[in-house]
Amino acid sequence: MDSGTNSGSIDVLEGVITDYFDKGKSDLIGRWTGFEEYLNARLDAGLDPYSKYTASKIGPEIIAYDRGRTQFTGVNFASQDYLNLSTHPAVIQAATKAANTYGVHSAGSAALMGLTELTMELERTVAKFFHVADATVFPTGWGAGFGLIKTLVKPWDHVIIDVLAHACLQEGADSATANVHRFPHCSNEAVERRLSRIRQGDRNAGILVVTETVFSMDSDVPQLRDLQQMCRKFDATLMVDVAHDAGAIGPRGRGYLETQGVLGEIDIVMGSFSKTFASNGGFVATNRPELKPALRYACGPLTFTNSMSPVQAATVLECFRIVDSAEGQQRRTRLMSNITYMREQMAEAGFALLGQNSAIIPVIVGTNGTSRMMTSYALRHGAIVNLVEYPAVSKNGCRWRVQVMHDHTTDQIDRFVETAKSARRVVAAAHNLIPPSELHEDAFEPKRRTSSS
Ligand SMILES: Cc1ncc(COP(=O)(O)O)c(C=O)c1O
């Protein structure tokens, strides 16, 4: 790599975004100037895969644009519509019917009159689905995670949270109390040590333990039964975020709660509809009905915001109907065979993969520079994928978050794998690791944005 990688003092290949935020400036907005310049320099160098936008239905092949309005098309492994329900005719019909019956907006908070018959039915459906007594629906999963923690935990309480838990959970914990204890990823032993230490010092404080079923950057899963038993022993409350496996994994679509045999036994299950259930929205499900009024009237992201729209509620309800049907089971079976096929093919091609089977396949793609160039190549050659870099993952722990869907065919998976191999070969050549004579693809050439684009 020679040209197009250094723009003034900005290192578009190896620089990380946090280096370009200037916290020392008194101008609050001006602190972000370097941040914007950094992103634009990456775009100019063809190395910015963020804020892409689509121009077709979400499906296994899409038309999309990058932030500089350059079009790219190809096989899509960058969407989280795991069972492809967002384009399902029955779901679209249900959404249309709801729009015609109720209009498209809730026009109020859930604490006042923003709920509809559909939202009420959705809450009953979610509770039944997870084998618990009650559920509360939120306009976003982010709000459900953040708001639940903030409502439950007071400044004198403690949160014990997996170091890799989702941002909504981390931010919820930090905003609720200064007593946040992060534990090494998926280590139940580390949780037990913290529980024991906190209880020795304080018999009365509340303790919330926070984890996920499928972690969204690593696709791994903790042992939940152990964790729940430990929480009972130390009088702590367990909360588990099931955003990525609910609906998509397990014979009945109950995810790892089902496969680990803990359905209905976790203190609080929280999740998002935005992966399998084709809509914005989130939920909190529990056997303790007294949680609902706490969330309805004392939880900012539910009380002081408008409720999810009737169109969204109808969409999610229809998705639950499909998830719970024979068709849902068939869709999950095919999704799983796509997941295992993609994992086999990528592993055979020599890529390092993380985690367990889920619709997310984390693929380690190397350093910042290598991964940015590989992503640029992939997008320009018909393999659409998301790159995750620091600070979402550790420095130089960059990965592709390959998202597999039900509608993918083996041919589309093969095309993705072939392009990934080419990307690796071409970028290795650009780093002069292999001689150009061994290259069969065009050499890596970052595109330059023109002033008219
Ligand atoms: C694990 C996890 N929890 C919560 C959320 C937030 O969900 P939503 O997109 O519905 O706000 C997400 C996804 O974005 C997630 O991956």
The ligand as an SDF file (V2000), in Angstrom:
LIG
                    3D

 16 16  0  0  0  0  0  0  0  0999 V2000
  -27.1700   -7.7730   22.4120 C   0  0  0  0  0  0  0  0  0  0  0  0
  -27.9790   -6.5830   22.0160 C   0  0  0  0  0  0  0  0  0  0  0  0
  -28.7740   -6.0020   22.9210 N   0  0  0  0  0  0  0  0  0  0  0  0
  -29.5190   -4.9230   22.6120 C   0  0  0  0  0  0  0  0  0  0  0  0
  -29.5000   -4.3750   21.3520 C   0  0  0  0  0  0  0  0  0  0  0  0
  -30.3180   -3.1620   21.0670 C   0  0  0  0  0  0  0  0  0  0  0  0
  -31.4430   -3.5150   20.3220 O   0  0  0  0  0  0  0  0  0  0  0  0
  -32.2010   -2.4930   19.3700 P   0  0  0  0  0  0  0  0  0  0  0  0
  -31.5340   -2.5420   18.0400 O   0  0  0  0  0  0  0  0  0  0  0  0
  -33.5970   -3.0470   19.3290 O   0  0  0  0  0  0  0  0  0  0  0  0
  -32.1650   -1.1510   19.9770 O   0  0  0  0  0  0  0  0  0  0  0  0
  -28.6930   -4.9660   20.3810 C   0  0  0  0  0  0  0  0  0  0  0  0
  -28.6220   -4.5080   18.9810 C   0  0  0  0  0  0  0  0  0  0  0  0
  -28.5030   -3.5620   18.4750 O   0  0  0  0  0  0  0  0  0  0  0  0
  -27.8950   -6.0760   20.7280 C   0  0  0  0  0  0  0  0  0  0  0  0
  -27.0750   -6.6300   19.8340 O   0  0  0  0  0  0  0  0  0  0  0  0
  1  2  1  0
  2  3  1  0
  2 15  2  0
  3  4  2  0
  4  5  1  0
  5  6  1  0
  5 12  2  0
  6  7  1  0
  7  8  1  0
  8  9  2  0
  8 10  1  0
  8 11  1  0
 12 13  1  0
 12 15  1  0
 13 14  2  0
 15 16  1  0
M  END
$$$$
